[in-house]
């Protein structure tokens, strides 16, 4: 009878010790200021390339696409285009980028450009972004 109590008790103590350790590790991470955590994330992401998110059938996206085509932007500036209407992974990535700029963002419009540090939303803003990149401003 004694062994039947000792083994479950030992297992319970082991699980309790592991849970305490895991919780203490989580508390250690939360002591880092939130702005420092965000700053680290932004610094890591700033090394990534420019990403233009668009959707099939989006008239504003078509305006940006036409500007890119008419001005050979793809040949002059390195960036990636990602369609979000038919690709859930691209949509998730778009939302991740949007939350960097606005942590409370639950939705975002397209076209949407991530330049590695900030978000640029809307056809006019994105076209102006490309114009500034070309002119070196």
Backbone bond lengths (Angstrom), bond angles and torsions (degrees), N, CA, C in turn:
res aa  C-N    CA-C-N  psi(-1)  N-CA   C-N-CA  omega(-1)  CA-C   N-CA-C  phi
1 X - - - 1.444 - - 1.526 111.15 -
2 X 1.329 117.54 -35.19 1.451 122.29 -178.46 1.514 112.56 -64.09
3 X 1.358 117.37 -38.21 1.464 120.68 179.74 1.519 111.39 -69.10
4 X 1.331 116.66 -31.57 1.465 119.95 179.77 1.521 111.30 -65.78
5 X 1.293 118.33 -27.66 1.467 122.24 179.45 1.522 110.55 -88.79
6 X 1.306 118.27 -36.61 1.457 122.20 -175.63 1.528 111.68 -66.93
7 X 1.323 118.12 -44.73 1.471 120.92 -177.47 1.530 111.43 -63.83
8 X 1.348 120.32 -50.78 1.470 119.02 177.78 1.528 112.57 -62.25
9 X 1.320 116.93 -35.57 1.459 120.08 178.88 1.529 110.25 -65.56
10 X 1.314 116.98 -43.20 1.462 121.32 178.81 1.526 110.32 -63.63
11 X 1.330 117.19 -42.62 1.461 120.59 177.58 1.526 110.92 -63.27
12 X 1.321 116.41 -41.55 1.465 120.31 179.25 1.527 110.62 -61.60
13 X 1.333 116.71 -44.66 1.468 121.11 179.62 1.530 110.29 -63.98
14 X 1.328 117.46 -39.95 1.460 121.36 178.47 1.530 111.28 -63.39
15 X 1.321 117.26 -45.04 1.465 121.42 178.37 1.521 110.08 -64.54
16 X 1.316 117.25 -41.81 1.458 121.60 178.93 1.531 110.50 -62.56
17 X 1.319 117.77 -42.30 1.465 121.30 178.90 1.527 110.61 -64.29
18 X 1.332 117.12 -42.68 1.456 120.76 179.17 1.534 110.76 -64.08
19 X 1.324 116.99 -43.11 1.464 121.29 179.31 1.529 110.51 -62.42
20 X 1.323 117.15 -41.99 1.466 120.75 178.32 1.523 111.03 -62.60
21 X 1.319 115.84 -42.28 1.459 120.15 178.47 1.529 110.68 -62.56
22 X 1.339 116.43 -46.52 1.473 120.55 -178.72 1.525 110.43 -62.18
23 X 1.307 117.90 -42.33 1.465 120.79 179.29 1.520 111.58 -66.49
24 X 1.326 117.02 -37.62 1.467 118.97 179.94 1.528 110.44 -66.91
25 X 1.319 118.38 -33.07 1.461 121.43 177.01 1.524 110.35 -67.43
26 X 1.336 117.58 -40.40 1.460 121.63 177.67 1.516 111.19 -63.59
27 X 1.315 118.24 -40.24 1.463 121.94 178.25 1.516 111.26 -66.51
28 X 1.321 117.09 -35.98 1.461 120.75 178.05 1.528 110.74 -60.98
29 X 1.334 117.37 -42.42 1.465 121.12 -179.63 1.513 111.84 -67.75
30 X 1.331 117.70 -34.01 1.458 119.88 -176.89 1.530 112.26 -74.56
31 X 1.334 118.24 -9.99 1.459 120.55 178.81 1.526 112.37 -77.17
32 X 1.337 117.51 -12.67 1.463 121.22 176.11 1.520 107.44 -74.70
33 X 1.327 118.55 128.70 1.467 120.14 -179.39 1.523 111.72 -55.52
34 X 1.325 115.67 141.96 1.469 121.57 -176.72 1.524 111.38 -58.78
35 X 1.335 117.14 -40.58 1.466 118.56 -178.63 1.518 111.18 -66.72
36 X 1.328 118.20 -29.76 1.461 120.87 177.84 1.533 109.81 -71.72
37 X 1.363 117.13 -38.11 1.456 120.13 177.01 1.521 109.80 -62.72
38 X 1.332 118.17 -45.38 1.462 122.28 179.88 1.519 110.28 -64.36
39 X 1.334 116.58 -40.66 1.454 120.47 -179.22 1.526 110.63 -61.29
40 X 1.329 117.12 -40.97 1.451 121.02 178.28 1.519 110.23 -63.69
41 X 1.326 117.02 -44.05 1.459 120.46 179.87 1.514 110.68 -62.03
42 X 1.315 117.39 -44.43 1.461 120.93 -179.17 1.519 109.84 -64.67
43 X 1.335 118.08 -40.70 1.461 120.60 179.00 1.517 111.25 -63.22
44 X 1.334 117.73 -40.00 1.451 120.38 178.36 1.517 110.47 -66.02
45 X 1.328 116.72 -39.51 1.451 120.27 -177.05 1.517 112.50 -78.00
46 X 1.338 117.55 -21.59 1.455 119.31 -177.48 1.524 111.94 -65.47
47 X 1.329 116.92 -16.24 1.452 120.31 178.64 1.528 111.51 -81.68
48 X 1.332 117.41 -11.47 1.451 120.04 -178.60 1.520 110.42 -77.66
49 X 1.326 115.46 166.17 1.456 120.11 -178.03 1.526 110.97 -79.46
50 X 1.314 114.38 172.33 1.459 121.45 176.88 1.524 107.72 -73.36
51 X 1.336 115.50 135.63 1.461 120.77 179.82 1.522 108.72 -124.62
52 X 1.323 116.19 127.44 1.459 122.27 174.87 1.523 107.93 -107.24
53 X 1.331 116.02 115.45 1.455 121.58 177.39 1.524 108.49 -95.29
54 X 1.313 116.48 135.08 1.458 121.44 -179.27 1.525 109.22 -144.11
55 X 1.321 115.52 170.55 1.457 120.73 177.58 1.512 110.60 -131.84
56 X 1.327 115.39 142.55 1.465 120.09 175.80 1.520 108.98 -62.94
57 X 1.319 116.17 134.10 1.460 120.98 178.81 1.513 114.23 85.61
58 X 1.310 118.13 0.21 1.471 122.81 -179.84 1.532 108.40 -83.49
59 X 1.323 117.00 117.07 1.473 120.43 -177.00 1.526 112.04 -66.73
60 X 1.325 118.00 -36.35 1.465 120.55 178.65 1.534 110.53 -69.13
61 X 1.332 115.56 -35.40 1.468 119.71 176.50 1.524 110.01 -65.24
62 X 1.339 116.41 -37.11 1.466 121.12 179.25 1.524 110.87 -63.77
63 X 1.329 117.46 -35.91 1.471 120.44 177.32 1.524 110.67 -63.73
64 X 1.329 116.69 -43.47 1.466 120.95 178.39 1.527 109.47 -64.71
65 X 1.320 117.03 -43.96 1.460 121.47 179.58 1.530 110.98 -60.24
66 X 1.309 116.78 -40.85 1.467 120.50 178.97 1.527 110.60 -65.50
67 X 1.329 116.90 -41.43 1.471 120.70 177.21 1.532 110.09 -61.12
68 X 1.332 115.89 -44.40 1.470 120.69 179.81 1.527 110.06 -59.88
69 X 1.312 115.55 -44.70 1.470 120.75 -178.93 1.525 111.35 -67.01
70 X 1.341 116.79 -48.15 1.470 121.07 -177.03 1.522 113.35 -63.47
71 X 1.331 117.08 -28.97 1.461 121.33 -174.78 1.533 113.52 -110.65
72 X 1.325 116.81 12.46 1.469 121.92 179.63 1.530 112.28 49.80
73 X 1.299 116.34 41.36 1.466 121.08 -177.02 1.527 110.86 -62.01
74 X 1.321 117.53 -39.62 1.462 121.56 -178.48 1.526 111.32 -59.01
75 X 1.335 117.44 -29.99 1.460 121.44 178.81 1.530 112.21 -82.84
76 X 1.313 116.92 -19.17 1.461 121.15 -173.74 1.527 113.68 -103.49
77 X 1.328 116.47 -25.96 1.463 121.89 -178.27 1.520 108.14 -132.34
78 X 1.311 116.26 132.50 1.456 120.73 178.85 1.531 109.56 -82.13
79 X 1.324 116.20 118.91 1.456 121.06 175.54 1.518 109.61 -156.84
80 X 1.325 114.21 163.37 1.459 122.23 -178.90 1.515 108.05 -114.16
81 X 1.333 116.20 141.37 1.461 120.80 175.36 1.528 108.44 -108.41
82 X 1.329 116.16 134.37 1.462 120.66 -179.29 1.519 110.09 -131.16
83 X 1.327 115.28 121.45 1.455 122.51 179.31 1.528 108.55 -82.66
84 X 1.337 117.44 132.32 1.464 120.23 -174.97 1.526 114.76 -106.99
85 X 1.321 118.28 -16.70 1.465 120.31 -175.31 1.526 112.34 -67.51
86 X 1.309 117.08 -34.78 1.461 121.72 -175.86 1.526 112.80 -115.23
87 X 1.325 117.30 7.98 1.459 120.43 -177.31 1.531 109.21 -133.21
88 X 1.331 115.63 105.17 1.468 120.48 -176.88 1.530 112.47 -65.02
89 X 1.323 116.90 -34.27 1.468 119.36 179.03 1.525 110.94 -65.34
90 X 1.325 116.97 -41.20 1.467 120.47 177.20 1.524 110.34 -64.50
91 X 1.342 116.70 -39.65 1.466 120.10 178.20 1.530 110.44 -62.72
92 X 1.326 116.73 -44.30 1.477 120.24 178.38 1.533 110.88 -60.83
93 X 1.323 115.87 -41.20 1.467 119.74 179.12 1.529 110.34 -64.30
94 X 1.325 116.94 -41.20 1.462 121.26 176.37 1.523 110.06 -57.32
95 X 1.320 117.25 -46.19 1.469 120.69 -178.66 1.531 111.30 -65.80
96 X 1.326 117.67 -35.70 1.469 120.63 175.97 1.529 110.45 -61.12
97 X 1.321 116.02 -45.38 1.465 120.07 179.58 1.522 110.67 -65.33
98 X 1.325 117.35 -41.62 1.468 121.23 -179.95 1.519 110.63 -62.53
99 X 1.324 117.60 -36.97 1.477 120.80 -179.52 1.527 112.15 -71.30
100 X 1.321 117.65 -21.67 1.463 119.69 174.54 1.529 108.97 -67.04
101 X 1.321 115.73 -41.68 1.468 120.27 179.58 1.523 111.61 -77.30
102 X 1.327 117.26 -35.88 1.459 122.35 179.99 1.522 107.95 -141.12
103 X 1.340 117.59 97.14 1.470 120.76 -176.28 1.528 114.05 -57.26
104 X 1.321 118.01 -19.74 1.460 120.58 -179.83 1.525 113.05 -95.44
105 X 1.319 117.43 4.66 1.467 121.05 -177.13 1.520 110.70 -62.78
106 X 1.334 115.72 125.70 1.459 120.14 175.19 1.520 110.42 -109.71
107 X 1.321 115.94 -16.01 1.456 121.25 175.05 1.521 108.14 -151.93
108 X 1.316 115.12 162.72 1.457 119.63 -178.66 1.522 108.24 -153.35
109 X 1.322 115.98 150.38 1.453 120.29 179.84 1.513 112.16 -89.63
110 X 1.312 114.18 162.91 1.458 121.42 174.89 1.516 108.13 -123.49
111 X 1.306 117.42 153.80 1.457 128.71 4.27 1.531 111.31 -69.40
112 X 1.308 114.19 150.89 1.466 123.04 -176.37 1.518 107.20 -136.89
113 X 1.326 116.29 129.53 1.459 120.51 -179.65 1.522 109.15 -120.46
114 X 1.303 116.18 133.18 1.462 123.27 173.63 1.521 106.48 -110.11
115 X 1.344 116.74 120.73 1.473 118.96 -176.93 1.522 112.82 -98.94
116 X 1.320 116.79 11.27 1.455 121.30 -178.80 1.507 111.93 98.75
117 X 1.338 117.72 -14.96 1.458 122.27 179.48 1.517 112.52 -136.14
118 X 1.322 116.21 -35.35 1.465 118.66 -175.23 1.520 110.85 -139.96
119 X 1.327 114.33 167.08 1.453 122.27 179.91 1.523 109.86 -99.84
120 X 1.311 115.66 140.57 1.461 122.13 174.55 1.528 105.45 -127.09
121 X 1.333 116.24 122.53 1.462 120.39 -173.83 1.521 110.10 -123.17
122 X 1.329 115.74 135.35 1.453 121.41 175.47 1.519 112.50 101.89
123 X 1.339 115.40 150.74 1.461 119.96 -175.11 1.522 113.17 -61.49
124 X 1.324 118.11 -47.48 1.465 121.04 -177.77 1.526 111.49 -63.00
125 X 1.327 116.65 -44.83 1.470 120.59 -179.53 1.521 111.77 -63.98
126 X 1.323 116.96 -39.47 1.466 120.47 -179.41 1.527 110.51 -70.78
127 X 1.319 117.16 -41.45 1.472 120.13 176.90 1.530 109.85 -61.68
128 X 1.329 117.21 -42.44 1.468 120.78 176.69 1.522 111.28 -63.51
129 X 1.329 117.56 -37.21 1.460 121.67 176.70 1.531 109.80 -58.93
130 X 1.335 116.87 -48.10 1.466 120.52 179.92 1.526 111.41 -64.75
131 X 1.331 116.89 -39.53 1.466 119.77 177.87 1.527 110.61 -60.39
132 X 1.329 117.36 -44.33 1.462 121.26 179.30 1.516 111.22 -64.45
133 X 1.329 117.60 -39.39 1.460 120.69 178.78 1.532 111.01 -63.49
134 X 1.311 116.04 -41.62 1.465 120.54 179.73 1.523 111.24 -65.99
135 X 1.325 116.29 -42.05 1.455 120.77 -177.96 1.518 113.06 -81.67
136 X 1.324 117.48 -3.09 1.457 121.65 177.09 1.511 114.92 73.52
137 X 1.319 117.20 22.62 1.470 120.30 -179.53 1.487 110.77 -94.31
